[in-house]
Amino acid sequence: MSVPSAMGPIRLTLELDRESDGRWIAEVPEIGGVIVYGASQEDAIAAAKGLALSVVGERLSRGEDPLTGLRSETTPSLIVGFKGIEFEAALAV
């Protein structure tokens, strides 16, 4: 995970695992609470990305740090310099 700056996007990890019942679970560990289930790997990935984007957008709209949710003196510069989010997939073992 990298800190957002005017130089580039936020990079987040997307961890995937398969439950014993066949469902897929996807989590973005850098953003607490972003953990979802999906019937397929693709469904879980899409749902986790959607939830992460929603959380980051909501935090930015409130002037909070996009990853921690804490108010910060640097948050306005993060909003101005925000370039997006990139996800890196990682299969859990």
Beta strands, then each sheet from edge to edge (+ up, - down):
strand 1: 10-18
strand 2: 24-27
strand 3: 35-38
strand 4: 85-91
sheet 1: 3+ 2- 1+ 4+
end
